[in-house]
Amino acid sequence: MKPFLDDDFLLNNEVGKNLFHTFAKGKPIFDYHCHLNAQEIYENKPFTSLGELWFAHDHYKWRLIRANGVEEKLVTGASSYYEKYLEFAKTLPYAIGNPVYHWTHLELQRYFSIDTVLDERSAPTIWKRVQEQLVNKEFSPRSCIASSNVHTLCTTEDPADSLEYHQLLKKQGFPVKVLPAWRPDKLLAIEKTSFRQYIRTFGQVCNVNIENMEDLKAALCQRMDVFALNGCVASDHDIGHVPYQVASDKEVDGLFKRAMNGENLSVLEQDQYKTSLLIFLAQAYHQRNWVMELHIGCNRSQNTKMVEKVGEACGFDSTGDYEIAYPLGKLLNAMESNNALPKTVLFCLNPKDNWILASLANTFQDAEIPSKIQFGTAWWMQDHKYGMEQQLTVLANSGLLGRFIGMLTDSRSYLSYSRHEYFRRILCNLIGSWVEGGEYPYDRDNLGRLIEGICFDNALQYFQTGVSGQSV
């Protein structure tokens, strides 16, 4: 029986062990999609407790505590962080097979050198040991990021954001590149009651009175230029179902004006607007050499009672069951037909769509850049061991695993960089098993290049210099 979480955790063959310890372990991190807060990174306030680190933003942990039958006040409510921590400690032993169990103990080991297993009995002692370290050491957002060997991270920013704190971080000389990623979800959400007010606010930021689609596109280009000057190399879209409904520019302009007048559009009309705007944005991304990330298939805010009580993005979303093969293929084709399909990363929340995304990615490759269209890493509710192995295996079977840009955190937690280690161990073990099974030759130099590429080098090359001339 192997010890729990030892140096060879998740590494079950000799080749995998060698690949991880020699090539993967020491590589820097390029975290091309996360939800860390640039203002928090700039202000760099020391953390006050393990509870703050774990329960201020982490909906993975919130969902587990809820599943253990705990009142919301002990999850996101007014209870103290210590009380929430104790409930989490009571919950954790039931989480066998859950990645949160592994992440939690990796975080305790890597950041606090604590090997003790967390449960209800050990919780007070572990809390005390962490608190002593928080008092005696500098433990802040920047120290967490720097100690995790992060080279670059891309935060997720609304087009109306001032990017003030990204500018201040660059001016201050923080050695880790903190770049804004463009997230225009509110501009596409024409079905929401908040759409009209958001468009007005966005227009004020751009000093433009947005009355039609031409005004909107001009404002978007203006803000994209600002993002580019601040180092942006990626856009990000949260797409539940993939829209593809064709309409003329004149028809889409009419739809926009009707929505701004307070009229409700049909689902077909909403999709006509979204299709048109996505194709326009893709062309703009292509011109700026930005990567377009499409996160597909989340079923948002399903527990409406709890969303009204706690808020959105608090752990009440689920995997969606949308048909995506036809509309996504048509959408990518429309972009390609305009010679304006940007570098694109396709993520799915439902594993049934793995083969669809992998095959579509290979349908739209070209000579511009190796594996220009990427089948993205196992994301969110799939970023566990089984989900990662599935995604890696599908990609290997259908494309070029050696060109893969690897893992992201998609997280609001400053301790979540241990998830990159988790991914790297799974990657090395999987490739090691193929080598030991005689499915790939044991060429140490070539294997080393493959592992280093997937862990860091490929992402660095893929998200290279944008139109502003700034290099990552």
BALOLO-595024 format. One record per residue (C-alpha): residue in three letters; z, y, x negated. Coordinates in steps of 0.001 Angstrom, whole numbers, plus 500000, padded with zeros to 6 digits. Each point is the difference from the previous one (the first is absolute). Last residue first. Example, Ala and Ser with C-alpha at 12.3 -4.5 7.8 and 13.67 -1.06 7.14 Angstrom:
2
+---------+--------+--------+--------+
! residuo !     c3 !     c2 !     c1 !
+---------+--------+--------+--------+
!     SER ! 507140 ! 498940 ! 486330 !
!     ALA ! 500660 ! 496560 ! 501370 !
+---------+--------+--------+--------+
***
This chain:
472
+---------+--------+--------+--------+
! residuo !     c3 !     c2 !     c1 !
+---------+--------+--------+--------+
!     VAL ! 477350 ! 537355 ! 495638 !
!     SER ! 497377 ! 502532 ! 499045 !
!     GLN ! 499560 ! 503475 ! 501404 !
!     GLY ! 496367 ! 501056 ! 500136 !
!     SER ! 500348 ! 501513 ! 503466 !
!     VAL ! 497409 ! 497521 ! 501308 !
!     GLY ! 502310 ! 497072 ! 499361 !
!     THR ! 500773 ! 498279 ! 496700 !
!     GLN ! 500857 ! 496297 ! 500272 !
!     PHE ! 501492 ! 498129 ! 502916 !
!     TYR ! 498031 ! 496830 ! 499158 !
!     GLN ! 500672 ! 500124 ! 496253 !
!     LEU ! 503763 ! 500348 ! 500370 !
!     ALA ! 499968 ! 497432 ! 502792 !
!     ASN ! 498188 ! 497480 ! 497791 !
!     ASP ! 502359 ! 500549 ! 497057 !
!     PHE ! 503252 ! 499473 ! 501902 !
!     CYS ! 501102 ! 496534 ! 501184 !
!     ILE ! 496543 ! 498646 ! 500825 !
!     GLY ! 498574 ! 501084 ! 496651 !
!     GLU ! 502981 ! 498801 ! 497980 !
!     ILE ! 499721 ! 496587 ! 501660 !
!     LEU ! 496251 ! 499678 ! 499449 !
!     ARG ! 500202 ! 501229 ! 496404 !
!     GLY ! 502758 ! 497480 ! 499260 !
!     LEU ! 497977 ! 497200 ! 501556 !
!     ASN ! 497070 ! 500875 ! 497735 !
!     ASP ! 502184 ! 500036 ! 496908 !
!     ARG ! 501830 ! 496800 ! 500941 !
!     ASP ! 496915 ! 497948 ! 500782 !
!     TYR ! 501496 ! 497074 ! 501878 !
!     PRO ! 496957 ! 499072 ! 502047 !
!     TYR ! 499983 ! 500360 ! 503807 !
!     GLU ! 500298 ! 497313 ! 502716 !
!     GLY ! 501655 ! 497449 ! 497688 !
!     GLY ! 503191 ! 499780 ! 502066 !
!     GLU ! 501956 ! 501733 ! 497231 !
!     VAL ! 497598 ! 502923 ! 500186 !
!     TRP ! 500147 ! 500225 ! 503796 !
!     SER ! 503802 ! 499786 ! 499944 !
!     GLY ! 500164 ! 502770 ! 497396 !
!     ILE ! 497882 ! 502227 ! 502214 !
!     LEU ! 502474 ! 499532 ! 502856 !
!     ASN ! 503085 ! 500385 ! 497796 !
!     CYS ! 498611 ! 503129 ! 498391 !
!     LEU ! 499224 ! 501634 ! 503345 !
!     ILE ! 503354 ! 499053 ! 501550 !
!     ARG ! 501852 ! 501427 ! 496985 !
!     ARG ! 497893 ! 503152 ! 500091 !
!     PHE ! 500656 ! 500526 ! 503705 !
!     TYR ! 503779 ! 499777 ! 499588 !
!     GLU ! 499825 ! 502301 ! 496969 !
!     HIS ! 498089 ! 502513 ! 502103 !
!     ARG ! 502622 ! 499590 ! 502728 !
!     SER ! 502646 ! 501055 ! 497469 !
!     TYR ! 498432 ! 503424 ! 500402 !
!     SER ! 501828 ! 500221 ! 503329 !
!     LEU ! 503101 ! 501619 ! 498536 !
!     TYR ! 498917 ! 503542 ! 500864 !
!     SER ! 499549 ! 499038 ! 503659 !
!     ARG ! 497453 ! 501697 ! 502262 !
!     SER ! 497526 ! 497160 ! 499561 !
!     ASP ! 496338 ! 499023 ! 500119 !
!     THR ! 500829 ! 498267 ! 496665 !
!     LEU ! 496522 ! 499297 ! 498634 !
!     MET ! 498598 ! 496886 ! 498316 !
!     GLY ! 496740 ! 499075 ! 498340 !
!     ILE ! 496720 ! 501732 ! 499198 !
!     PHE ! 497991 ! 496725 ! 500120 !
!     ARG ! 497136 ! 499656 ! 497502 !
!     GLY ! 501196 ! 496595 ! 498686 !
!     LEU ! 500286 ! 498764 ! 503585 !
!     LEU ! 496241 ! 500340 ! 500316 !
!     GLY ! 498746 ! 499024 ! 503454 !
!     SER ! 500190 ! 497343 ! 502709 !
!     ASN ! 502264 ! 497255 ! 498722 !
!     ALA ! 502074 ! 502263 ! 497751 !
!     LEU ! 500422 ! 502555 ! 502768 !
!     VAL ! 501083 ! 497327 ! 502471 !
!     THR ! 502415 ! 498548 ! 497442 !
!     LEU ! 501524 ! 503365 ! 499129 !
!     GLN ! 500470 ! 500908 ! 503672 !
!     GLN ! 501567 ! 496642 ! 500862 !
!     GLU ! 502276 ! 500000 ! 496945 !
!     MET ! 501153 ! 503508 ! 500872 !
!     GLY ! 500705 ! 499051 ! 503611 !
!     TYR ! 501946 ! 496878 ! 498993 !
!     LYS ! 502126 ! 501886 ! 497469 !
!     HIS ! 500692 ! 502974 ! 502273 !
!     ASP ! 497937 ! 503174 ! 500325 !
!     GLN ! 498532 ! 498984 ! 503388 !
!     MET ! 502098 ! 502226 ! 502276 !
!     TRP ! 499151 ! 503001 ! 497797 !
!     TRP ! 496773 ! 499215 ! 498149 !
!     ALA ! 498559 ! 497029 ! 498167 !
!     THR ! 497798 ! 501727 ! 497429 !
!     GLY ! 496731 ! 501690 ! 500829 !
!     PHE ! 496554 ! 498448 ! 500226 !
!     GLN ! 498206 ! 502497 ! 497798 !
!     ILE ! 496609 ! 501661 ! 500430 !
!     LYS ! 498875 ! 501343 ! 496612 !
!     SER ! 500447 ! 496564 ! 498487 !
!     PRO ! 498550 ! 501185 ! 496680 !
!     ILE ! 498885 ! 503633 ! 500335 !
!     GLU ! 496746 ! 501640 ! 501040 !
!     ALA ! 497914 ! 496815 ! 499802 !
!     ASP ! 500563 ! 499045 ! 503629 !
!     GLN ! 502395 ! 498098 ! 502257 !
!     PHE ! 499629 ! 500318 ! 503781 !
!     THR ! 499811 ! 496379 ! 501216 !
!     ASN ! 502666 ! 498962 ! 497496 !
!     ALA ! 502605 ! 502136 ! 501757 !
!     LEU ! 498890 ! 498660 ! 503373 !
!     SER ! 500703 ! 496446 ! 498853 !
!     ALA ! 503506 ! 500817 ! 498775 !
!     LEU ! 500765 ! 502088 ! 503070 !
!     ILE ! 498935 ! 497298 ! 502448 !
!     TRP ! 501606 ! 497213 ! 497970 !
!     ASN ! 503394 ! 501749 ! 500095 !
!     ASP ! 499777 ! 500929 ! 503692 !
!     LYS ! 502127 ! 497102 ! 501271 !
!     PRO ! 502625 ! 501304 ! 497569 !
!     ASN ! 500778 ! 502890 ! 502395 !
!     LEU ! 501111 ! 503186 ! 498267 !
!     CYS ! 496624 ! 500553 ! 498396 !
!     PHE ! 499151 ! 502119 ! 496959 !
!     LEU ! 496519 ! 501131 ! 498929 !
!     VAL ! 499734 ! 502130 ! 496846 !
!     THR ! 496911 ! 502201 ! 499765 !
!     LYS ! 498091 ! 501775 ! 497237 !
!     PRO ! 497935 ! 502386 ! 502050 !
!     LEU ! 497106 ! 499146 ! 502329 !
!     ALA ! 497806 ! 503096 ! 499971 !
!     ASN ! 496416 ! 498839 ! 499571 !
!     ASN ! 499603 ! 500962 ! 503693 !
!     SER ! 499180 ! 496377 ! 500822 !
!     GLU ! 503153 ! 498968 ! 498097 !
!     MET ! 502226 ! 502005 ! 502353 !
!     ALA ! 498271 ! 498584 ! 503071 !
!     ASN ! 500260 ! 496519 ! 498472 !
!     LEU ! 503738 ! 500419 ! 499448 !
!     LEU ! 500425 ! 500911 ! 503678 !
!     LYS ! 497755 ! 497158 ! 501201 !
!     GLY ! 501896 ! 497430 ! 497955 !
!     LEU ! 503319 ! 501407 ! 501173 !
!     PRO ! 498895 ! 499929 ! 503639 !
!     TYR ! 498713 ! 496396 ! 499892 !
!     ALA ! 502697 ! 498300 ! 497911 !
!     ILE ! 503003 ! 501870 ! 501433 !
!     GLU ! 501207 ! 498265 ! 503144 !
!     TYR ! 503601 ! 501085 ! 500417 !
!     ASP ! 503134 ! 497875 ! 500005 !
!     GLY ! 502609 ! 502445 ! 498734 !
!     THR ! 502986 ! 499213 ! 497774 !
!     SER ! 503116 ! 501797 ! 501176 !
!     ASP ! 501630 ! 503415 ! 500022 !
!     PHE ! 503599 ! 500809 ! 500957 !
!     GLY ! 501436 ! 500400 ! 496500 !
!     CYS ! 500899 ! 503676 ! 499768 !
!     ALA ! 496519 ! 501492 ! 499660 !
!     GLU ! 500400 ! 501815 ! 503340 !
!     GLY ! 503324 ! 501263 ! 501305 !
!     VAL ! 503524 ! 498704 ! 500651 !
!     LYS ! 500620 ! 500278 ! 503742 !
!     GLU ! 496470 ! 500562 ! 501295 !
!     VAL ! 498733 ! 497386 ! 497538 !
!     MET ! 502756 ! 497657 ! 501195 !
!     LYS ! 498923 ! 500186 ! 503634 !
!     THR ! 496340 ! 499883 ! 499019 !
!     ASN ! 500302 ! 496705 ! 498142 !
!     GLN ! 496341 ! 499641 ! 498993 !
!     SER ! 499784 ! 503103 ! 497823 !
!     ARG ! 496783 ! 499119 ! 498138 !
!     ASN ! 497901 ! 496834 ! 500000 !
!     CYS ! 498743 ! 500101 ! 496407 !
!     GLY ! 496550 ! 498537 ! 499431 !
!     ILE ! 498189 ! 501799 ! 497199 !
!     HIS ! 501137 ! 501961 ! 496968 !
!     LEU ! 496768 ! 501596 ! 498756 !
!     GLU ! 500204 ! 501518 ! 496514 !
!     MET ! 497114 ! 502284 ! 498996 !
!     VAL ! 499854 ! 500598 ! 496245 !
!     TRP ! 499005 ! 503494 ! 498948 !
!     ASN ! 496954 ! 500796 ! 497870 !
!     ARG ! 499880 ! 503517 ! 501508 !
!     GLN ! 496521 ! 499604 ! 501493 !
!     HIS ! 500883 ! 496512 ! 501203 !
!     TYR ! 503125 ! 501324 ! 501690 !
!     ALA ! 497953 ! 502631 ! 501851 !
!     GLN ! 497509 ! 497352 ! 501133 !
!     ALA ! 502862 ! 497820 ! 501195 !
!     LEU ! 501453 ! 502971 ! 501882 !
!     PHE ! 496776 ! 500534 ! 501955 !
!     ILE ! 499793 ! 496302 ! 500896 !
!     LEU ! 503647 ! 500042 ! 501066 !
!     LEU ! 499425 ! 503103 ! 502147 !
!     SER ! 497064 ! 498483 ! 501877 !
!     THR ! 501770 ! 496708 ! 500628 !
!     LYS ! 503178 ! 501771 ! 501137 !
!     TYR ! 498175 ! 502222 ! 502478 !
!     GLN ! 498023 ! 497083 ! 501459 !
!     ASP ! 503190 ! 497925 ! 500073 !
!     GLN ! 501757 ! 502592 ! 502136 !
!     GLU ! 496982 ! 500066 ! 502312 !
!     LEU ! 500124 ! 496210 ! 500427 !
!     VAL ! 503749 ! 500130 ! 500627 !
!     SER ! 499401 ! 502610 ! 502710 !
!     LEU ! 500869 ! 503615 ! 499258 !
!     ASN ! 502799 ! 501949 ! 501640 !
!     GLU ! 499321 ! 503710 ! 500394 !
!     GLY ! 502346 ! 502557 ! 498450 !
!     ASN ! 497462 ! 502644 ! 499060 !
!     MET ! 500159 ! 498842 ! 496370 !
!     ALA ! 499030 ! 496526 ! 501213 !
!     ARG ! 497006 ! 501411 ! 501837 !
!     LYS ! 498926 ! 501953 ! 496925 !
!     PHE ! 500204 ! 496879 ! 497822 !
!     LEU ! 497979 ! 497965 ! 502487 !
!     GLY ! 497323 ! 502686 ! 500150 !
!     ASP ! 499713 ! 500049 ! 496220 !
!     VAL ! 499680 ! 496208 ! 500068 !
!     GLU ! 497107 ! 500254 ! 502461 !
!     LYS ! 498200 ! 502617 ! 497891 !
!     ASP ! 500456 ! 497953 ! 496829 !
!     SER ! 498445 ! 497025 ! 501803 !
!     ALA ! 502079 ! 497004 ! 501008 !
!     VAL ! 500569 ! 496534 ! 498502 !
!     GLN ! 503053 ! 497896 ! 500834 !
!     TYR ! 501736 ! 498122 ! 497208 !
!     PRO ! 503766 ! 500199 ! 499907 !
!     VAL ! 502102 ! 497515 ! 497999 !
!     HIS ! 503186 ! 499101 ! 501868 !
!     GLY ! 503348 ! 501040 ! 498569 !
!     ILE ! 498708 ! 502252 ! 497241 !
!     ASP ! 502428 ! 501685 ! 497600 !
!     HIS ! 497758 ! 501860 ! 497569 !
!     ASP ! 500580 ! 500897 ! 496351 !
!     SER ! 498045 ! 502239 ! 497667 !
!     ALA ! 500053 ! 499651 ! 496261 !
!     VAL ! 499472 ! 501865 ! 496717 !
!     CYS ! 502041 ! 503139 ! 500635 !
!     GLY ! 500778 ! 501918 ! 496810 !
!     ASN ! 501171 ! 503344 ! 501334 !
!     LEU ! 496526 ! 501535 ! 499757 !
!     ALA ! 498752 ! 497111 ! 502130 !
!     PHE ! 502607 ! 500734 ! 502676 !
!     VAL ! 498872 ! 503633 ! 500156 !
!     ASP ! 496348 ! 498906 ! 500235 !
!     MET ! 500963 ! 497612 ! 502795 !
!     ARG ! 501626 ! 502938 ! 501797 !
!     GLN ! 496815 ! 502078 ! 499984 !
!     CYS ! 497854 ! 497022 ! 500939 !
!     LEU ! 502236 ! 499305 ! 502997 !
!     ALA ! 499863 ! 503633 ! 501117 !
!     ALA ! 496199 ! 499968 ! 499884 !
!     LYS ! 499931 ! 496720 ! 501933 !
!     LEU ! 502275 ! 501414 ! 502685 !
!     ASP ! 497991 ! 503202 ! 500386 !
!     GLU ! 496781 ! 497988 ! 500396 !
!     MET ! 501741 ! 497727 ! 502475 !
!     ASN ! 500905 ! 502867 ! 502296 !
!     GLU ! 502613 ! 502705 ! 500638 !
!     ILE ! 502071 ! 499893 ! 496832 !
!     ASN ! 501139 ! 503545 ! 499225 !
!     VAL ! 500158 ! 499807 ! 496209 !
!     ASN ! 502694 ! 501269 ! 497650 !
!     CYS ! 500248 ! 496445 ! 498586 !
!     VAL ! 503721 ! 499648 ! 500719 !
!     GLN ! 499446 ! 501738 ! 503333 !
!     GLY ! 497218 ! 497564 ! 500853 !
!     PHE ! 502285 ! 497052 ! 499302 !
!     THR ! 502592 ! 501456 ! 502354 !
!     ARG ! 497399 ! 500438 ! 502752 !
!     ILE ! 498687 ! 496470 ! 499423 !
!     TYR ! 503576 ! 498676 ! 500159 !
!     GLN ! 500651 ! 501795 ! 503273 !
!     ARG ! 496903 ! 498458 ! 501583 !
!     PHE ! 500739 ! 496488 ! 498729 !
!     SER ! 503662 ! 499802 ! 501125 !
!     THR ! 499068 ! 498417 ! 503343 !
!     LYS ! 498444 ! 497117 ! 498082 !
!     GLU ! 496537 ! 498587 ! 500721 !
!     ILE ! 498295 ! 502137 ! 497332 !
!     ALA ! 501936 ! 498201 ! 497281 !
!     LEU ! 497377 ! 500559 ! 497278 !
!     LEU ! 501457 ! 503240 ! 498676 !
!     LYS ! 503494 ! 498540 ! 500180 !
!     ASP ! 498950 ! 497066 ! 497795 !
!     PRO ! 498667 ! 502232 ! 497197 !
!     ARG ! 501910 ! 498391 ! 497069 !
!     TRP ! 498803 ! 501441 ! 496629 !
!     ALA ! 501806 ! 498525 ! 496995 !
!     PRO ! 502033 ! 502416 ! 497886 !
!     LEU ! 500566 ! 499180 ! 496336 !
!     VAL ! 503284 ! 499499 ! 498128 !
!     LYS ! 499015 ! 499260 ! 496391 !
!     VAL ! 503065 ! 498795 ! 498107 !
!     PRO ! 500810 ! 502225 ! 497017 !
!     PHE ! 501779 ! 502683 ! 502050 !
!     GLY ! 498668 ! 503148 ! 498322 !
!     GLN ! 501650 ! 502714 ! 502059 !
!     LYS ! 496619 ! 501428 ! 500937 !
!     LYS ! 498821 ! 496594 ! 501230 !
!     LEU ! 503154 ! 499534 ! 502050 !
!     LEU ! 499709 ! 503523 ! 501400 !
!     GLN ! 496402 ! 499447 ! 501082 !
!     HIS ! 500863 ! 496723 ! 501711 !
!     TYR ! 502887 ! 501809 ! 501630 !
!     GLU ! 497852 ! 502721 ! 501489 !
!     LEU ! 497425 ! 497589 ! 501436 !
!     SER ! 499747 ! 502462 ! 502952 !
!     ASP ! 499622 ! 497176 ! 502523 !
!     ALA ! 497393 ! 500628 ! 502702 !
!     PRO ! 497875 ! 497013 ! 498955 !
!     ASP ! 503045 ! 497715 ! 500513 !
!     GLU ! 501258 ! 498334 ! 496847 !
!     THR ! 500563 ! 496416 ! 498857 !
!     THR ! 501339 ! 499809 ! 496457 !
!     CYS ! 497905 ! 498553 ! 497195 !
!     LEU ! 501910 ! 498653 ! 496999 !
!     THR ! 498922 ! 499903 ! 496382 !
!     HIS ! 501330 ! 498442 ! 496774 !
!     VAL ! 503126 ! 498342 ! 501391 !
!     ASN ! 502072 ! 498141 ! 497399 !
!     SER ! 502819 ! 499258 ! 502476 !
!     SER ! 502443 ! 502028 ! 497894 !
!     ALA ! 497864 ! 503091 ! 500630 !
!     ILE ! 499949 ! 499572 ! 503779 !
!     CYS ! 503714 ! 499276 ! 500304 !
!     SER ! 500850 ! 502849 ! 497607 !
!     ARG ! 497804 ! 502347 ! 502003 !
!     PRO ! 501590 ! 499175 ! 503345 !
!     SER ! 503537 ! 500283 ! 498593 !
!     PHE ! 502556 ! 497918 ! 498160 !
!     GLU ! 501408 ! 501789 ! 496958 !
!     LYS ! 502818 ! 497739 ! 498949 !
!     ASN ! 503791 ! 499963 ! 500385 !
!     VAL ! 500354 ! 500740 ! 503703 !
!     LEU ! 497064 ! 497872 ! 501173 !
!     GLN ! 501139 ! 497224 ! 497680 !
!     GLU ! 503504 ! 499945 ! 501440 !
!     GLN ! 498552 ! 500023 ! 503514 !
!     VAL ! 497870 ! 496953 ! 499185 !
!     ARG ! 503040 ! 498008 ! 498829 !
!     LYS ! 502002 ! 501060 ! 503053 !
!     TRP ! 497256 ! 498985 ! 502434 !
!     ILE ! 499647 ! 496639 ! 498223 !
!     THR ! 503743 ! 499378 ! 500314 !
!     PRO ! 500107 ! 500921 ! 503699 !
!     ALA ! 496911 ! 497865 ! 500831 !
!     SER ! 500997 ! 496785 ! 498242 !
!     ARG ! 501616 ! 498365 ! 503041 !
!     GLU ! 497481 ! 501179 ! 502610 !
!     ASP ! 497026 ! 498958 ! 497898 !
!     LEU ! 498200 ! 501245 ! 496915 !
!     VAL ! 499383 ! 497494 ! 497201 !
!     THR ! 501476 ! 501226 ! 496730 !
!     ASP ! 497474 ! 500716 ! 497242 !
!     ILE ! 500717 ! 503732 ! 499741 !
!     SER ! 498185 ! 501811 ! 497177 !
!     PHE ! 499875 ! 503198 ! 502132 !
!     TYR ! 496295 ! 500916 ! 500196 !
!     ARG ! 498279 ! 496712 ! 499204 !
!     GLN ! 502606 ! 497555 ! 501269 !
!     LEU ! 501063 ! 501737 ! 503220 !
!     GLU ! 496383 ! 500861 ! 500805 !
!     LEU ! 498871 ! 496417 ! 499327 !
!     HIS ! 502788 ! 498842 ! 502307 !
!     THR ! 498825 ! 502176 ! 502856 !
!     TRP ! 496338 ! 499226 ! 499389 !
!     HIS ! 500637 ! 496244 ! 500231 !
!     TYR ! 501902 ! 500150 ! 503272 !
!     VAL ! 497537 ! 502594 ! 501303 !
!     PRO ! 497216 ! 497496 ! 499304 !
!     ASN ! 501322 ! 497751 ! 502796 !
!     GLY ! 500209 ! 496264 ! 499272 !
!     ILE ! 503741 ! 499874 ! 500728 !
!     ALA ! 501008 ! 503125 ! 501915 !
!     TYR ! 503172 ! 498578 ! 501616 !
!     PRO ! 502016 ! 500732 ! 496847 !
!     LEU ! 498903 ! 503664 ! 500246 !
!     THR ! 501502 ! 500900 ! 503364 !
!     LYS ! 503662 ! 500311 ! 498998 !
!     ALA ! 498987 ! 502088 ! 496952 !
!     PHE ! 497834 ! 502172 ! 502248 !
!     GLU ! 502940 ! 500592 ! 502327 !
!     LEU ! 502148 ! 500953 ! 496997 !
!     TYR ! 497323 ! 502421 ! 498791 !
!     LYS ! 499845 ! 501675 ! 503393 !
!     GLU ! 503776 ! 500558 ! 499897 !
!     TYR ! 499706 ! 501362 ! 496468 !
!     TYR ! 497192 ! 502336 ! 501015 !
!     SER ! 502256 ! 501467 ! 502642 !
!     SER ! 499264 ! 499532 ! 503689 !
!     ALA ! 497988 ! 502732 ! 501726 !
!     GLY ! 496911 ! 497963 ! 500823 !
!     THR ! 497163 ! 498365 ! 498097 !
!     VAL ! 501369 ! 496449 ! 499776 !
!     LEU ! 503725 ! 499968 ! 500794 !
!     LYS ! 499539 ! 502519 ! 502838 !
!     GLU ! 497208 ! 497716 ! 501219 !
!     GLU ! 502499 ! 497300 ! 501001 !
!     VAL ! 499604 ! 496692 ! 498153 !
!     GLY ! 498559 ! 496720 ! 501281 !
!     ASN ! 498825 ! 498389 ! 496756 !
!     ALA ! 496376 ! 500942 ! 500714 !
!     ARG ! 501089 ! 503646 ! 499926 !
!     ILE ! 501251 ! 499547 ! 496427 !
!     LEU ! 496693 ! 498437 ! 498984 !
!     ARG ! 497936 ! 502795 ! 501549 !
!     TRP ! 502056 ! 502685 ! 498261 !
!     LYS ! 499508 ! 498312 ! 496611 !
!     TYR ! 496220 ! 500142 ! 500269 !
!     HIS ! 500344 ! 503481 ! 501533 !
!     ASP ! 501202 ! 501425 ! 496666 !
!     HIS ! 500514 ! 503768 ! 500315 !
!     ALA ! 503649 ! 501033 ! 499594 !
!     PHE ! 501253 ! 496411 ! 499939 !
!     TRP ! 499607 ! 498655 ! 496477 !
!     LEU ! 500372 ! 502928 ! 497608 !
!     GLU ! 502481 ! 501803 ! 502262 !
!     GLY ! 502040 ! 496814 ! 500379 !
!     LEU ! 500033 ! 499466 ! 496236 !
!     SER ! 501808 ! 503309 ! 499831 !
!     THR ! 499835 ! 503683 ! 499101 !
!     PHE ! 496509 ! 500219 ! 498557 !
!     PRO ! 499488 ! 502833 ! 497524 !
!     LYS ! 497791 ! 502867 ! 501222 !
!     ASN ! 496587 ! 500054 ! 498337 !
!     GLU ! 498798 ! 503232 ! 501639 !
!     TYR ! 496434 ! 499160 ! 498926 !
!     ILE ! 500121 ! 496339 ! 501045 !
!     GLU ! 501619 ! 500915 ! 503314 !
!     GLN ! 497311 ! 502625 ! 500629 !
!     ALA ! 497265 ! 497498 ! 499155 !
!     ASN ! 501312 ! 497535 ! 502598 !
!     LEU ! 499197 ! 496339 ! 499435 !
!     HIS ! 497656 ! 498456 ! 502537 !
!     CYS ! 497913 ! 497799 ! 497713 !
!     HIS ! 496380 ! 499147 ! 499270 !
!     TYR ! 498368 ! 499925 ! 496554 !
!     ASP ! 503042 ! 498783 ! 498115 !
!     PHE ! 498552 ! 499614 ! 496501 !
!     ILE ! 502751 ! 498123 ! 498188 !
!     PRO ! 500236 ! 499494 ! 496234 !
!     LYS ! 499518 ! 496556 ! 498440 !
!     GLY ! 503016 ! 498386 ! 498342 !
!     LYS ! 500447 ! 496976 ! 502233 !
!     ALA ! 496366 ! 499109 ! 500497 !
!     PHE ! 498659 ! 498935 ! 496595 !
!     THR ! 502456 ! 497960 ! 497949 !
!     HIS ! 502833 ! 499212 ! 502426 !
!     PHE ! 497745 ! 499532 ! 503017 !
!     LEU ! 497161 ! 498126 ! 498331 !
!     ASN ! 502353 ! 497698 ! 498095 !
!     LYS ! 501978 ! 499091 ! 503095 !
!     GLY ! 496808 ! 499400 ! 501969 !
!     VAL ! 498667 ! 497698 ! 497282 !
!     GLU ! 503250 ! 498039 ! 499948 !
!     ASN ! 500137 ! 499341 ! 503736 !
!     ASN ! 502448 ! 500871 ! 502771 !
!     LEU ! 500385 ! 503749 ! 499566 !
!     LEU ! 501632 ! 501348 ! 503180 !
!     PHE ! 503104 ! 501006 ! 497961 !
!     ASP ! 499464 ! 499160 ! 496331 !
!     ASP ! 502573 ! 502439 ! 498643 !
!     ASP ! 502527 ! 498747 ! 502581 !
!     LEU ! 500039 ! 500931 ! 503681 !
!     PHE ! 502050 ! 497029 ! 501214 !
!     PRO ! 500398 ! 497236 ! 497437 !
!     LYS ! 497403 ! 497216 ! 500115 !
!     MET ! 500998 ! 496588 ! 501376 !
+---------+--------+--------+--------+
***
